[in-house]
Amino acid sequence: MPAPLAATPLIALDGVAFDLNTTEGDATSARITRIGLARIKTGKLVPNAQSYRLAVPGETPLPEEAEFNGLGRLKRDTLSSLEKVLGAFEAYVGKNLLIGHNVAYDIGVLRSEYQRLERPWPGFIAIDVKRLARLVAPPLSSDGLPDYCRWLELPCSDLQSAGATAMATARIFESLVPRLREKEIRTLAEAAAACREMMSHDLGDAISAVPQFADTHRIAQLDSYPYSHSVSEVMTTPSFIRGEATLREAMAMMLEKRISSLFATNGIGETGIVTERDLLKAMNERGAEALDLTVASIMSKPLATVDQDAFLYRAIARIEKLKIRHLAVKSASGEIIGAVTPRDLLHQRATAALVLGEDIDAADSSAELGAAWGRLTRVSRSLFNEDIEPRRIANVISAELCAATRRAAELAEASMAADGWGTPPVPFCVLVMGSAGRGESLLAADQDNAIVFEKGEPGGSEDRWFEELGSRLAKYLDEAGIPLCKGGVMAKNAAWRHSVDGWHQLINGWIRRQRPEDLLNVDIFFDSIPVHGEKALGEEIRDYALKIGNTAPDFQSLLTENARKWSAPFTLIGGFRTEESGRLDLKKFGLMPMFTVGRVLAIKHLIRERSTPGRFLAVSAKGVGSANDIAAIVDAHKTILGVMLEQQLIDAESGIALSPRVEIARLDGDRRSALKKAINQVRTAIDLVSEGRL
């Protein structure tokens, strides 16, 4: 299946539901008398449908039809030749997925008609709602559309024409999506794989006629630079001027410093920007008297910003989307510390891949969020094919997972306000934890989030408000294709939603009690990163945890002992000890002990760095331990991450459930040797910290 379609969440799918009326039941000899089409956009039926009637020799044309009760409006038919209709059909479908009922028959008829006309087969890709329904439906009397409509409580009073049937098929698909998600079937590839597994004894296939899309694994002229460099590397130093200063003063400052923009703040604390174009525009409109205007009176606000640690692709996409020439750069505390312009990014260009983050930020529903999130697999594949370092790709995935969580929180807040919950009762912060907090997420990521709020008691009014926020946040993410955390690490659960005082008490308890479940919780929390709300609250709680952990050597020792439980996944003769499936869990045997040791080092040495390699390198910078050993550990981390990422890309495109497990037989001899060498460095990392050398 083409990679762009394979990883698309069903909730975000663009497709065309279709149905054929034919002269007989034999697909090889049947002639088409009518084609019905209904468009699906981000998983939802677009109300208007299209229908074509065909002039078939020996057949009496059916009467024209205009509307169908309860199903939406149908565009009026016109009698046409088959060749003309097929051209219109191809244009309407484009490269979208076809969705049908008993689709193998319809595809067979279409193929026969194409062969009869000696017309090139376009290579449509189609999925059957009958087979999708069998994955989730209770026993029904038959597999007919009326049975599905009754079960799903959908209107389908008239299914005698192709147009009405196409719209009913679209409605059925739309209603099946949430039921499939409950079965952990989220993407098109997963749906196809589930159908194949269940229906392997049946003729045909759940998905048929895979098209030959050109070079689906690559994004045109992908430049790796914006994915491997941050905004802070290219930004210029910002220049500020008083808001009450005149444009004459602003012009003089720009000429003196040879700059094209200035930042300013007005009397009510709003920060904006005034550019040389703003000055020219004011002078063109008002003449010389414009020079006496204040900067605050013409500056642009609110200020368009980007975080200093964001990758350049984020800045490029924002400039492209907003059609601006100056973008302010802000620090973690919200201070304006720099500026970037198209000139700074001259050798870059905003492709479809680059605007992924902007689409996440602009999503207005879980379907739109899922559509953007679903493209992450394609972007990751393109970067992988361009030999971008795996850690950089993990950084991109992690950044967009944080962005998706932030956007889901914004949508949750907005929906609560619309439903009468009002505004947040106290300042709060949403945190993302675990691998995304470390910047090391891969495509198998799920939800790990928490909420800290300024004050309030468990079960009190504030806590209930944030419980609702956490529940809606989790729902938006789950619907978009980021599944619920199986371990329950989500803000909708009371254990991960506390006031500042509540978090202090909880952290003290974790470190004092030192139970196995406490170690798991504290492991996740030390990697947290604020993504929404008052970020200072999140940073304060994490700093508190670091400081308390730093003063508890017995706690650090217990974390180290936990890492020492690791054992190498090798047989007596040196081969890999795999599961029955032939796979090896590289999180368990590779990454987990490494990031556990890195976390111990961060606590022991009060290192605020979140990433595992960054923590090891920060210790090395302090002159602690062997620089060669640490370099080998960091390189091993990259190797393991790369093998896992490649496997997840293959699995995502094949509809196999994503996991940290890697198929060892897929690796050639050299790659197996490199992986074995990398896993052996896990022991080195554990020994360094357990022997007190770090």
C-alpha positions in Angstrom: 0.0 0.0 0.0 1.3 3.5 -0.7 3.0 4.9 2.4 1.0 8.2 2.5 -2.2 6.2 2.6 -1.0 3.4 4.8 -0.3 5.4 8.0 -3.4 7.7 7.6 -5.8 7.5 10.6 -9.2 6.4 9.5 -10.7 9.4 11.2 -8.7 11.7 8.9 -9.1 9.8 5.7 -10.1 11.4 2.4 -11.9 9.0 0.1 -14.8 8.4 -2.3 -17.6 6.0 -1.5 -18.8 4.4 -4.7 -21.4 2.0 -6.1 -22.3 0.6 -9.5 -25.6 -0.4 -10.9 -25.0 -3.1 -13.5 -26.9 -5.3 -15.9 -26.1 -8.6 -14.3 -24.2 -10.4 -11.5 -21.2 -11.7 -13.5 -18.4 -9.1 -13.2 -16.8 -10.2 -16.4 -19.8 -9.6 -18.6 -21.8 -7.0 -16.6 -22.2 -3.6 -18.0 -22.4 -0.4 -15.9 -25.7 1.5 -16.0 -25.0 4.0 -13.3 -22.1 5.1 -11.1 -22.8 6.7 -7.7 -20.1 8.7 -5.9 -20.0 10.3 -2.4 -17.0 12.2 -1.2 -15.5 11.7 2.3 -13.4 14.4 3.8 -11.4 13.8 7.0 -13.6 10.8 7.7 -16.9 12.6 7.2 -19.4 12.4 4.4 -19.7 15.6 2.3 -23.4 16.1 1.8 -23.6 16.4 -2.0 -23.2 13.2 -4.1 -22.6 12.7 -7.8 -24.3 10.2 -10.0 -23.8 9.3 -13.7 -26.2 7.4 -16.0 -24.8 5.4 -18.9 -26.2 4.7 -22.3 -25.9 1.0 -22.5 -27.0 -0.8 -25.7 -30.3 -2.5 -25.3 -31.1 -0.9 -21.9 -33.9 1.6 -21.2 -32.5 4.6 -19.3 -33.7 5.0 -15.8 -35.6 8.2 -14.8 -33.6 11.1 -13.5 -33.3 11.3 -9.7 -32.5 14.4 -7.7 -32.8 13.7 -3.9 -32.8 10.9 -1.4 -34.6 11.1 1.9 -32.2 11.3 4.9 -29.1 10.8 2.9 -28.3 14.2 1.5 -28.7 15.8 -1.9 -27.8 14.1 -5.1 -26.6 16.1 -8.1 -29.0 15.5 -11.1 -27.8 12.8 -13.6 -27.1 13.3 -17.2 -27.0 10.5 -19.7 -23.5 10.0 -20.9 -21.2 7.6 -22.8 -19.1 5.2 -20.7 -15.8 6.7 -21.9 -16.9 10.2 -20.9 -18.1 9.0 -17.5 -14.9 7.1 -16.8 -12.9 10.3 -17.4 -15.2 12.2 -15.0 -14.9 9.3 -12.5 -11.1 9.3 -12.6 -11.1 13.1 -12.1 -13.5 12.9 -9.2 -11.6 10.1 -7.4 -8.0 11.3 -8.1 -5.6 9.5 -5.8 -8.1 9.1 -3.0 -9.2 5.8 -1.6 -12.3 4.1 -3.0 -14.7 2.8 -0.4 -17.4 0.3 -1.4 -19.6 -2.6 -0.4 -18.7 -5.9 -1.9 -16.0 -4.0 -3.5 -14.3 -6.9 -5.3 -17.3 -7.2 -7.6 -17.4 -3.5 -8.4 -13.6 -3.4 -9.1 -14.0 -6.5 -11.3 -16.8 -4.8 -13.4 -14.7 -1.6 -13.7 -11.7 -3.6 -14.9 -13.8 -5.3 -17.5 -15.2 -2.0 -18.8 -11.7 -0.5 -19.0 -10.4 -3.6 -20.9 -13.4 -3.3 -23.2 -12.5 0.3 -24.0 -8.8 -0.5 -24.1 -8.4 2.3 -21.6 -5.4 2.2 -19.2 -6.3 1.0 -15.7 -5.7 3.9 -13.2 -4.7 1.6 -10.4 -7.5 2.5 -7.9 -7.1 1.4 -4.3 -10.3 0.3 -2.6 -11.5 -0.9 0.8 -14.7 -2.9 1.6 -17.0 -1.7 4.4 -18.4 -5.2 4.5 -15.1 -6.6 5.7 -14.5 -3.7 8.0 -17.9 -4.2 9.6 -17.2 -7.9 10.2 -14.3 -6.8 12.5 -16.6 -5.0 14.9 -20.3 -5.9 14.1 -22.4 -8.3 16.2 -23.9 -11.3 14.3 -26.3 -9.9 11.7 -28.8 -11.6 9.5 -26.7 -10.7 6.4 -23.9 -8.5 5.2 -26.2 -6.2 3.2 -26.2 -2.4 3.6 -29.8 -2.4 5.1 -28.5 -4.6 7.9 -25.6 -2.3 8.6 -27.8 0.7 8.5 -30.3 -0.8 11.0 -27.4 -1.8 13.3 -25.8 1.6 13.2 -29.2 3.4 13.3 -28.5 5.2 10.0 -31.2 6.4 7.5 -31.2 4.4 4.3 -34.8 4.2 3.1 -33.9 4.1 -0.6 -31.0 1.9 -1.7 -32.2 1.2 -5.3 -29.8 3.6 -7.0 -26.0 3.9 -7.1 -26.0 7.4 -5.7 -28.1 6.5 -2.7 -26.0 3.4 -2.0 -22.7 5.4 -2.3 -24.0 7.8 0.4 -25.1 5.0 2.6 -21.7 3.3 2.2 -20.0 6.6 3.3 -22.3 6.9 6.3 -21.5 3.3 7.3 -17.8 3.9 7.0 -18.0 7.0 9.1 -19.9 5.2 11.8 -17.4 2.2 11.8 -14.4 4.4 12.5 -14.9 4.9 16.3 -15.8 1.2 16.7 -12.7 0.1 14.9 -10.6 2.5 17.1 -12.0 0.6 20.2 -10.4 -2.5 18.6 -7.0 -0.7 18.3 -7.5 -0.4 14.6 -6.7 3.2 13.8 -4.9 3.5 10.4 -5.8 2.3 6.9 -2.9 -0.2 7.0 -4.0 -1.6 10.3 -7.6 -2.0 9.0 -6.3 -3.8 5.9 -4.1 -6.1 8.0 -6.9 -6.9 10.4 -9.2 -7.8 7.5 -6.5 -10.0 5.9 -5.9 -11.8 9.1 -9.6 -12.5 9.7 -10.5 -13.1 6.1 -7.5 -15.0 4.9 -9.6 -18.0 3.9 -11.9 -15.8 1.7 -11.4 -15.0 -1.9 -10.0 -11.5 -2.8 -8.5 -9.1 -0.4 -9.7 -6.4 2.0 -7.8 -3.9 -0.1 -7.4 -4.3 -3.8 -5.7 -2.9 -6.8 -2.9 -1.0 -5.2 -2.0 2.0 -7.5 1.5 2.9 -8.6 1.9 6.3 -7.0 5.2 7.9 -8.0 8.0 7.7 -5.4 5.7 7.6 -2.4 8.5 7.3 0.1 10.1 10.6 -0.7 9.2 14.2 -0.4 10.3 16.3 -3.3 13.6 18.1 -2.8 13.7 17.4 0.9 16.4 19.4 2.5 17.6 17.9 5.8 19.0 21.1 7.2 15.8 22.4 8.8 15.3 19.1 10.6 18.7 19.0 12.2 19.3 22.7 13.2 17.4 24.9 15.7 16.1 28.4 15.4 18.7 29.6 17.9 21.5 28.7 15.5 20.4 31.2 12.8 18.5 33.9 14.7 19.8 37.5 15.0 20.0 39.6 18.1 16.7 41.6 18.5 16.6 45.3 18.8 14.0 47.1 21.1 12.6 50.6 21.1 10.1 52.3 23.4 6.5 52.1 22.3 6.1 55.9 22.8 9.1 56.6 20.6 8.3 58.3 17.3 8.7 56.8 13.9 11.5 59.4 13.3 13.4 57.8 16.1 12.6 54.3 14.9 13.9 55.2 11.4 17.1 56.6 12.8 17.7 53.5 14.9 17.1 51.2 11.9 19.5 53.2 9.7 22.2 53.3 12.5 22.0 49.5 13.2 21.3 48.5 9.6 18.3 46.4 10.6 14.8 46.1 9.2 12.7 45.7 12.3 12.3 46.8 15.9 10.4 45.3 18.8 8.4 47.5 21.1 5.9 47.3 24.0 2.8 49.6 24.3 1.3 51.0 27.5 -0.7 47.9 28.3 2.1 45.5 28.1 1.5 44.2 24.5 4.7 43.4 22.5 4.7 44.1 18.8 7.0 44.7 15.9 7.5 47.6 13.5 9.3 47.0 10.2 10.8 49.2 7.5 7.8 48.4 5.4 5.5 49.7 8.2 7.4 52.9 8.2 7.2 53.3 4.4 3.5 52.5 4.4 2.8 55.1 7.1 4.7 57.7 5.2 3.0 56.9 2.0 -0.4 57.3 3.7 0.3 60.4 5.9 3.4 62.0 4.4 6.0 63.7 6.6 3.6 64.0 9.6 3.8 60.2 9.9 7.3 60.6 11.4 5.6 62.1 14.5 3.4 59.0 15.1 4.4 56.7 17.9 5.8 53.2 17.3 3.0 51.7 19.4 0.4 53.2 17.2 1.5 51.3 14.0 3.3 48.2 15.4 1.9 44.8 14.4 0.5 42.7 17.3 0.1 40.1 18.6 3.6 39.2 17.9 4.3 36.0 15.8 6.8 33.9 17.7 8.7 30.6 17.6 10.6 28.9 20.4 14.3 29.1 20.4 14.7 25.3 20.6 12.3 24.7 17.7 13.6 23.1 14.6 14.0 25.5 11.6 11.2 23.7 9.7 8.8 25.2 12.4 10.0 28.7 11.7 10.0 28.2 7.9 6.4 26.9 8.0 5.2 29.7 10.2 6.7 32.4 8.1 5.2 30.8 5.0 1.7 30.3 6.5 1.4 33.8 8.0 3.0 35.5 5.0 5.3 37.6 7.2 8.9 38.7 6.9 9.9 38.8 10.6 9.4 36.2 13.3 10.3 36.8 16.9 12.2 34.1 18.8 11.3 33.5 22.5 13.0 31.7 25.3 11.4 29.1 27.5 10.4 31.8 29.9 8.7 33.8 27.1 11.3 36.5 26.7 12.0 37.8 23.2 15.7 36.8 22.6 16.0 36.9 18.8 14.5 37.3 15.4 14.5 35.4 12.1 13.6 36.5 8.6 13.3 34.8 5.2 16.9 36.0 4.5 18.1 33.9 7.4 16.3 31.0 5.9 17.0 31.8 2.3 18.2 28.3 1.3 15.2 26.6 2.8 11.7 26.1 1.4 8.4 25.2 3.0 7.3 21.9 1.5 4.3 19.8 2.5 6.5 18.1 5.1 7.6 21.4 6.6 4.1 22.7 7.3 3.2 19.5 9.3 3.6 21.4 12.6 1.6 24.4 11.4 -1.3 22.0 10.5 -1.2 20.5 14.0 -1.3 23.9 15.5 -4.2 25.0 13.3 -6.3 21.8 13.7 -9.9 22.5 14.8 -11.0 18.9 15.4 -9.6 15.5 16.3 -10.0 14.6 12.6 -7.9 17.5 11.4 -5.4 16.8 14.2 -5.3 13.1 13.0 -4.8 14.2 9.4 -1.7 16.1 10.4 -0.4 13.5 12.8 -0.9 10.8 10.2 1.6 12.5 7.9 4.3 12.1 10.5 5.1 8.6 9.2 5.6 9.8 5.7 7.8 12.7 6.9 9.8 10.3 9.1 10.3 7.9 6.2 11.5 10.7 4.0 14.0 11.8 6.6 15.2 8.3 7.2 15.7 7.8 3.4 17.8 11.0 3.4 20.1 9.4 6.1 19.1 11.9 8.7 20.4 10.8 12.1 17.7 8.7 13.9 17.9 10.9 17.0 17.0 14.0 14.9 14.0 12.1 13.5 13.0 11.2 17.1 13.4 14.9 18.0 10.9 15.8 15.2 8.4 13.1 16.3 8.7 14.2 19.9 8.3 17.9 19.1 5.1 17.1 17.1 3.8 14.8 19.8 4.2 17.7 22.3 2.5 20.1 19.7 -0.4 17.6 19.3 -0.8 17.4 23.1 -0.8 21.2 23.3 -3.3 21.6 20.5 -5.6 18.9 22.0 -5.4 20.8 25.4 -6.5 24.0 23.6 -9.3 22.2 21.9 -10.4 20.7 25.2 -10.4 24.1 26.9 -12.4 25.6 24.0 -15.0 22.8 24.1 -15.4 23.1 27.9 -16.0 26.8 27.6 -18.7 26.1 24.9 -20.3 23.5 27.2 -20.5 25.9 30.1 -17.5 24.9 32.2 -16.1 28.4 32.0 -12.4 29.3 32.1 -9.7 27.5 34.1 -10.3 28.2 37.8 -6.6 28.7 38.6 -3.3 28.8 36.5 -2.2 25.4 35.3 0.3 23.6 33.1 0.0 20.4 30.9 3.1 18.3 30.9 4.2 15.6 28.4 6.4 12.9 30.0 8.4 9.9 29.1 10.2 9.5 25.8 8.6 12.7 24.3 9.9 14.7 27.2 13.4 13.3 26.4 13.0 14.1 22.7 13.3 10.3 21.9 9.8 9.3 20.8 9.4 7.0 17.9 6.2 6.2 15.9 4.8 3.8 18.6 4.2 6.7 21.0 1.2 6.8 23.2 -0.1 9.4 25.7 2.0 10.2 28.7 0.7 13.5 30.2 0.0 15.2 33.5 -1.5 18.4 34.9 -0.2 20.7 37.6 -2.5 23.4 38.9 -1.7 26.3 41.2 -4.0 25.3 44.2 -6.9 23.1 45.1 -7.8 20.0 47.0 -8.2 16.5 45.5 -11.8 16.1 44.5 -12.4 19.8 44.9 -13.9 22.2 42.4 -10.5 22.9 40.8 -9.6 19.3 40.6 -12.9 18.4 39.0 -12.4 21.1 36.3 -9.0 19.7 35.4 -10.3 16.1 35.5 -12.7 17.2 32.8 -9.9 18.9 30.9 -7.7 15.8 31.1 -10.5 13.5 29.9 -11.2 15.7 26.9 -7.5 16.0 26.2 -7.1 12.3 26.2 -10.2 11.8 24.0 -8.9 14.3 21.3 -5.5 12.6 21.2 -6.9 9.1 21.1 -9.3 10.0 18.3 -6.4 11.6 16.4 -4.3 8.4 16.5 -2.3 8.9 19.7 -3.7 6.1 21.8 -4.4 6.1 25.5 -1.6 5.1 27.8 -2.0 1.5 28.8 -0.3 2.3 32.1 -2.8 5.0 32.8 -0.3 7.8 32.8 -2.7 10.6 31.8 -4.0 13.7 33.4 -7.6 12.4 33.3 -6.5 10.0 36.1 -6.2 11.4 39.6 -2.7 10.0 40.1 -1.4 12.4 37.4 -3.3 15.5 38.3 -2.4 17.6 41.4 -1.9 21.0 42.7 1.6 22.4 43.3 1.4 21.3 47.0 0.0 18.0 45.9 2.9 17.3 43.6 5.4 18.3 46.3 3.8 15.8 48.7 3.7 13.1 46.0 7.3 13.5 45.0 8.4 13.4 48.6 6.4 10.2 49.0 7.9 8.6 45.9 11.5 9.3 47.0 10.8 8.4 50.7 8.9 5.1 50.2 10.9 3.9 47.2 8.4 1.2 46.2 8.6 -0.4 42.8 5.6 1.5 41.5 7.1 4.7 42.9 10.3 4.1 40.9 8.2 3.7 37.7 6.3 6.9 38.4 9.3 9.0 39.3 11.2 7.7 36.2 8.4 9.1 34.0 8.1 12.4 35.8 11.8 13.4 35.8 11.6 13.5 32.0 8.5 15.9 31.9 8.3 18.9 29.7 5.7 21.7 29.9 3.6 22.1 26.7 0.6 24.2 27.5 -0.5 26.8 30.1 1.7 28.4 32.7 4.9 26.6 31.8 6.7 28.0 34.9 4.5 25.8 37.1 5.7 22.6 35.2 9.4 23.7 35.4 9.1 24.4 39.1 7.7 21.0 39.9 10.4 19.2 37.8 13.2 21.3 39.5 11.8 20.4 42.9 11.9 16.7 42.0 15.5 17.0 40.8 16.6 18.8 44.0 14.8 16.4 46.3 16.2 13.4 44.4 19.7 14.9 44.4 19.7 14.9 48.3 18.6 11.3 48.5 21.6 9.0 47.8 19.7 5.9 48.8 17.0 6.8 46.2 19.7 7.1 43.5 21.2 3.8 44.5 17.8 2.1 44.2 17.3 3.5 40.7 20.8 2.2 39.9 19.9 -1.3 41.3 16.8 -1.2 39.1 19.0 -0.7 36.0 21.3 -3.6 37.1 18.5 -6.1 36.8 19.1 -5.9 33.0 20.5 -9.0 31.3 22.0 -9.3 27.9 19.6 -10.8 25.2 22.2 -13.2 23.9 22.3 -17.0 23.7 25.2 -19.1 24.9 26.7 -19.2 21.4 26.3 -15.4 20.9 23.1 -15.2 18.9 20.1 -13.0 19.8 17.6 -14.5 22.2 14.4 -13.5 20.5 10.7 -14.1 21.2 8.7 -16.8 19.4 7.8 -14.2 16.8 11.5 -13.8 16.0 11.5 -10.3 17.4 13.6 -8.6 20.1 12.3 -5.9 22.4 14.9 -3.2 22.0 13.3 -0.9 24.5 13.6 -3.5 27.3 17.1 -4.7 26.3 18.5 -1.5 24.9 17.0 1.9 25.4 15.3 1.5 28.9 18.5 0.7 30.9 20.3 3.5 29.0 17.7 6.2 29.7 17.4 4.9 33.3 21.2 5.4 33.8 21.0 8.8 32.1 18.2 9.8 34.5 20.3 8.7 37.6 23.1 10.8 36.3 20.8 13.8 35.9 19.6 13.5 39.5 23.0 12.8 40.9 24.7 15.7 39.2 21.7 18.1 39.0 21.6 18.1 35.2 18.5 19.8 33.7 19.1 18.2 30.3 16.3 15.9 29.3 17.7 13.7 26.5 19.7 10.6 27.3 22.7 11.4 25.1 22.6 15.0 26.5 22.8 13.7 30.1 25.8 11.5 29.4 27.6 14.3 27.5 26.8 16.8 30.3 28.5 14.5 32.8 31.5 14.1 30.5 31.7 17.9 30.2 32.1 18.0 34.0 35.2 15.9 33.6 33.6 12.8 35.2 34.2 9.3 33.7 35.9 8.2 30.6 35.2 10.4 27.6 35.7 7.3 25.3 33.2 5.2 27.2 30.6 7.9 27.1 31.1 8.5 23.4 30.6 4.8 22.8 27.4 4.8 24.9 26.0 7.8 23.0 26.8 6.1 19.7 25.2 2.9 20.8 22.0 4.8 21.7 21.9 6.1 18.2 22.3 2.7 16.6 19.5 1.1 18.7 17.2 4.0 18.1 17.8 3.7 14.3 17.1 0.0 14.2 13.8 0.5 16.1 12.8 3.5 13.9 13.3 1.5 10.7 11.3 -1.4 12.0 8.4 0.9 13.0 8.4 2.5 9.6 8.1 -0.9 7.9 5.4 -2.0 10.3 3.4 1.3 10.0 3.4 0.8 6.2 2.3 -2.8 6.5 -0.4 -2.3 9.1 1.4 -4.2 11.9 0.9 -2.8 15.4 3.8 -0.6 16.3 6.0 -1.7 19.1 9.7 -1.5 20.2 10.2 -5.1 19.0 12.5 -5.6 16.0 12.6 -8.5 13.6 16.2 -9.7 13.8 16.1 -11.8 10.7 15.4 -8.7 8.7 18.9 -7.4 9.5 21.9 -8.3 7.5 25.2 -9.5 9.0 26.8 -6.1 9.4 23.7 -4.6 11.0 23.4 -7.5 13.4 27.0 -7.0 14.4 26.5 -3.3 14.9 23.3 -3.9 17.0 25.1 -6.5 19.1 27.9 -4.1 19.8 25.5 -1.4 20.7 23.6 -3.6 23.2 26.9 -4.6 24.8 27.4 -0.9 25.6 24.3 -1.1 27.8 26.4 -3.1 30.3 29.1 -0.4 30.1 26.6 2.3 31.0 25.2 0.3 33.9 28.7 -0.5 35.2 29.8 3.1 35.0 27.1 4.3 37.3 26.9 1.3 39.6 30.6 1.4 40.3 30.4 5.1 41.1 32.6 6.2 38.2 29.9 8.6 37.0 
